[in-house]
Amino acid sequence: MPLERYEILLPLNYNDGASIEPEKFQQTRRELVKKFGAVTMDTQPMSGVWIHEGREYNDEMIRFIIDTESTPDTDRFFSELKNRLKERFQQIEIWITATPIRIF
């Protein structure tokens, strides 16, 4: 079965600049560990800039990384997770990417 690396970028702040509560990150971590048995968290903040409807947003984000088998169930899980995360983190968009990987 082919493997993929799923990367989730989660903002440290709401769009109004207020800090997101640590429990929301822990809830997400628990959810991923429960489903996949492991998660890697890159907690060194990354900066990003994006524009939505003419407004510029400056984000500080952390990254969650999950390496797992590429299956329709996995894709469905991440699609549903994206919707939950958009609500949980009160975001216009949450970026989740999947990249084929090989493990040696």
Secondary structure, 3 states (H helix, E strand, C coil): CCEEEEEEEEECECCCCCECCHHHHHHHHHHHHHHHCCCEEEEEEEEEEEEECCEEEEEEEEEEEEEEECCHHHHHHHHHHHHHHHHHCCCCCCEEEEEEECCC
